[in-house]
C-alpha cells in the first residue's frame, strides 16, 4: 500500500521540522544543503519504489512472546496455524449456512409467486368459461370470445411435474 500524497508530504514536512529543531545554530549553510539534498534523494527513491511492481510478500512469521526451544516454537506455530484454520473453517461454514438461508427465503418467495400466478390463471380460465356459457345461453354477442388453447395431456404432465418440483421440501 502506498501513502497518499498528502500524508507523504506531511511526513516529509515533519521530518524536516525535526531535523531543523535538532540542528544547532552553529551549523552552516553547507550542512543544511547536504540535508536537503539527502531528503530530495530519499523522496526520489521512495517514488521509484512506489512505481515498481509489487514483489511477492514474505509470509509473516508468528513468534511466541515467551522464549522457547526450536521444537516448542515449532509446536506453538503449528498450534497457532491449526487455531487460525479452525476459525477460518468456522467462518466458511457460517457463510455457507447464511447463503443457504438466503436461498431458502428466495425459494419461498418464488413458490408464493408461482402459486399466486397459478391461482390467477385458474380464476381467468373459470371467468372465461363463465363468459362462454353465458354467450351460449344468451345468444349472439358483439364481442367474439377468445378461446384459450386446450392444454394437451403432455402439457398437463409438465405442469404437474413443475408443481411437484417446487413443492418438494428443501
Number of C-alpha atoms within 10 A of each C-alpha: 5 11 10 8 9 9 11 14 13 11 13 16 12 12 13 15 12 11 13 13 10 9 12 9 8 6 9 9 9 9 11 14 11 11 15 13 12 12 15 13 12 13 15 12 11 14 12 10 12 13 9 9 7 9 6 6 6 6 6 6 7 13 13 13 6 6 9 12 8 9 9 12 16 15 12 16 16 13 12 15 13 12 12 12 12 12 12 12 12 12 12 12 12 12 12 12 12 12 12 12 12 11 12 13 12 12 15 13 11 13 15 12 12 14 13 12 12 13 12 12 12 12 12 12 14 12 12 16 15 12 14 16 11 13 16 11 9 9 7 10 10 6 7 9 12 9 10 9 6 7 9 9 9 9 11 11 11 12 13 12 12 11 15 11 10 16 12 7 6 6
